[in-house]
Amino acid sequence: MTSVDIYGRRYNIGGEQEPETVQALAEYVDRRMRQMASQLEPGNDVDAAILAALNIADDYYRTRKALEQRQAEIDERCQSMSKRLLAALEPLNDVPGNPTE
């Protein structure tokens, strides 16, 4: 169990994550909550938490979309390179004595 502080409160977090990872995540959430709270009236902890959650979700969503787009680009390049490689090797299929015959 890892103990972390988020927005002035202590939480005991269980799970399989390394304590360093849990601490880094807690620091990130704390930082985002404080950013949101700085834009609100004092005492709006719930609003700060909701806005922080929305911002974190937006970060996640944008990152996931970027990764999906990058993966699609990589897949496309791999298919193109595979086709080019097969086309370059095709003349070898016509060589007498080729072990593929």
C-alpha positions in Angstrom: 0.0 0.0 0.0 1.3 3.4 -0.9 0.4 6.6 0.9 0.0 9.8 -1.2 -1.1 13.3 -0.7 -3.6 14.9 -3.1 -4.9 18.4 -2.6 -4.1 18.3 1.1 -5.6 14.9 1.8 -3.8 11.7 2.4 -4.9 8.5 0.6 -3.7 5.0 1.0 -3.6 3.4 -2.5 -3.3 -0.4 -3.0 -2.7 -2.3 -6.1 0.0 -3.7 -8.3 1.6 -0.4 -9.3 5.1 0.4 -8.1 5.0 3.0 -5.3 7.0 5.4 -7.5 4.4 5.2 -10.2 1.5 5.7 -7.7 3.4 8.7 -6.3 4.0 10.2 -9.7 0.3 9.8 -10.6 -0.8 11.4 -7.3 1.6 14.3 -7.9 0.1 14.8 -11.4 -3.5 14.7 -10.1 -2.5 17.1 -7.3 -0.9 19.5 -9.7 -3.9 19.5 -12.0 -6.3 20.0 -9.1 -4.3 23.0 -7.9 -4.2 24.5 -11.4 -8.0 24.2 -11.6 -8.5 25.5 -8.1 -6.5 28.6 -8.8 -9.2 29.6 -11.4 -12.1 29.0 -9.0 -13.4 30.6 -5.8 -11.9 29.2 -2.7 -13.6 26.2 -1.2 -14.8 24.7 -4.5 -12.9 21.5 -4.0 -15.5 19.3 -5.8 -15.4 21.7 -8.8 -11.6 21.6 -8.8 -11.7 17.8 -8.8 -14.2 17.6 -11.6 -12.3 20.1 -13.8 -9.0 18.3 -13.1 -10.7 15.0 -14.0 -12.0 16.5 -17.3 -8.5 17.9 -18.1 -6.8 14.6 -17.3 -9.4 12.8 -19.4 -8.7 15.3 -22.2 -5.0 14.6 -21.9 -5.6 10.9 -22.1 -8.0 11.2 -25.0 -5.7 13.4 -27.1 -2.7 11.1 -26.3 -4.7 8.0 -27.2 -5.9 9.5 -30.5 -2.3 10.6 -31.4 -1.1 7.1 -30.7 -3.8 5.5 -32.8 -3.0 7.9 -35.6 0.7 7.1 -35.3 0.0 3.4 -35.2 -2.1 3.7 -38.4 0.8 5.6 -40.1 3.2 2.9 -39.0 0.9 0.1 -40.3 0.5 1.9 -43.6 4.3 2.3 -44.0 4.9 -1.4 -43.1 2.3 -2.5 -45.7 3.9 -0.2 -48.3 7.4 -1.5 -47.5 6.2 -5.1 -47.6 4.7 -4.6 -51.0 7.9 -2.9 -52.3 10.0 -5.7 -50.9 7.8 -8.4 -52.5 7.9 -6.6 -55.8 11.7 -6.3 -55.6 12.1 -10.0 -54.8 9.6 -11.1 -57.5 12.2 -11.3 -60.3 14.1 -13.8 -58.2 11.2 -16.2 -58.5 12.0 -16.5 -62.2 15.7 -17.5 -61.7 16.4 -21.1 -62.7 17.5 -23.2 -59.7 15.7 -20.9 -57.2 14.8 -23.1 -54.2 11.3 -21.8 -54.3 10.6 -23.7 -57.5 
